[in-house]
Amino acid sequence: MGLLVEILVMKCRRPGLILILPVFYFFPLLVRSQTGTLRIGFFIADATPPIGTPVAYAKTRSVTDSLTVRGIVLLSDQQPVVVCAVDWIGIANEGLEVWKEQLAKAAGTTVDRVSVHALHQHDAPRCDFTVEKILQKYGMGGTRFENAFYLKVLQQTALAVKKAVQNAQPVTHIGFGEARVEKVASTRRILGEDGKVAIVRYSSATDPAAIAAPEGVIDPWLKCVSFWNKEKPVVVLTFYATHPQSYYGTGDVTCDFVGIGRNAFEKAIGVPGVHFNGAGGNIAAGKYNDGSPALRPILADRMEAGMKKAWAATQKTRISAKDIAWKSIPVSLPLAHDLVVDELKASMEDEKLTPNEKYDVAIRLAWAERMAAGKKTVVSSLRIGKTWLLNLPGEAFVEYQLAAQTMKPGDQVCTAAYEEYGPRYIGTKIAYTQGGYEVTQSFVSPDVEEVLMNAIREVLK
């Protein structure tokens, strides 16, 4: 409770939350199933920011589409497992710690058996209690984050998790299907003849050369994992790797084309759905998106079509509690060489820097200080028979996802990235020699490839 109490007493506009959260969490749940049985609960909570509160690049001026937290609680004769995805740009550092702590308490499990991801929509909030503390110290508190709102969403989510446990349904089968998504993902990093990044295609493009360039290295397959109670589908999980932006930056909150496609798919099949963004750090819709409002529904339709095809291709396999295995390991991600704590602190004192520049320093300082304190990042997996759900931190490059799939021939590996947003981009070793936007915004060193690949191998054993 110490960290939560510390955060709650920070400056916020809704002090009533201080009384609500601790009282609720004094009552852990006893939720283990009887030996051999397997159950699943679906939960959903609203995550839409109020008008006037900060989102990633502006303040909320309108809500085009509601945002949600969606997830599952898997109950067996082991401790419960919680996996969820939030329609936010990212959850980082102490923000992620608090989320995992409170959802673990709500589900009656341990923190290492909780995985919280973001879908990375850009007209959406980001949650980072560590950076907010730094900004408060330098007179910028409340300009980028709204802690009271985050805690309210977390409280509602925890209540939803508790209800999901109570209403969990039996699981007798797992389903798996996959399908290609047409004309959505493309590489952001277009190399020139010298092997260096010549064009960064970003999430939208109007440059003819960027549009004409090949899709590049992507994972075109959308994966669909479903849980069944005999002939009745209970929950559907989908996985696809791409930056999910069509256009953004105005404060018109939206779950963007991935969320719109997810919502339409869920409505079409009548089954609750959770979508996860794969390792899409170097993937976006730029080849097929010019940034115009007209393209958002088209991209959403393509996502929905891929989900429907994967659902139609689903094949079921009988499972029980003995087919479930969770593995979670802490890893030390190597810090980027240019992130020096004392230098970053000096920059925060520099009156010549603009607020945007100081924010950019603050997010680096937060990560650097946590790494200096020995904080670790988690890589985890949930095995359900021959289906693996792999959980990765940051904006991992798609090569990690593709490599993971080759490690389990004959099995299905579904990757969800964007769990710990603190390190930002996680490139491959060669990417750091090629240049481009991503490596300038990466808070880890090129040595990260060996560390992360070893962690992936370990959790997929």
Number of C-alpha atoms within 10 A of each C-alpha: 11 7 11 19 12 9 20 21 11 16 15 16 12 13 13 11 17 16 10 12 20 16 9 14 17 11 11 14 16 12 18 20 17 13 12 12 17 26 25 25 24 26 24 23 20 17 23 23 24 16 15 12 18 22 29 24 17 21 24 23 17 15 18 13 14 17 23 20 25 26 30 24 23 26 27 25 17 20 18 24 24 27 22 23 24 29 30 27 22 29 26 29 22 22 25 22 18 21 25 22 18 23 30 24 20 26 30 21 22 17 18 19 20 22 27 26 31 26 28 31 28 29 29 33 33 26 27 26 24 22 26 26 18 19 22 14 11 13 9 16 18 17 17 23 23 24 22 20 21 21 22 17 20 22 23 18 25 25 19 23 28 23 16 22 26 14 14 20 20 19 26 20 22 25 21 23 22 24 20 18 21 14 17 23 29 30 26 31 26 20 17 11 7 8 12 16 18 16 17 19 24 21 25 22 18 14 13 9 13 21 18 10 15 12 23 14 16 22 22 20 18 22 26 27 26 21 24 23 18 14 9 12 18 21 24 23 22 26 23 28 29 29 28 28 25 27 20 20 15 16 24 19 29 23 29 29 24 29 25 21 24 25 18 18 22 19 12 11 13 12 15 20 25 27 27 30 25 30 31 31 25 28 30 27 26 28 27 23 26 19 18 10 12 11 17 20 16 17 27 23 19 19 26 24 19 26 31 21 18 23 24 14 15 19 15 18 14 14 20 19 22 15 15 20 14 19 16 18 15 13 15 14 23 17 20 20 10 13 18 15 16 11 12 21 14 10 17 22 11 11 9 10 13 10 14 11 12 21 20 13 20 23 23 24 25 24 25 24 17 15 16 11 9 9 15 13 19 18 24 23 26 22 19 19 19 17 20 23 21 23 27 27 26 27 29 26 24 26 18 22 24 17 13 20 19 12 14 16 10 10 13 22 24 26 26 32 31 31 27 27 25 30 27 24 24 30 26 22 14 10 18 18 13 16 17 19 15 21 21 11 15 21 26 24 20 22 16 19 19 13 14 22 14 12 19 23 13 15 19 20 10
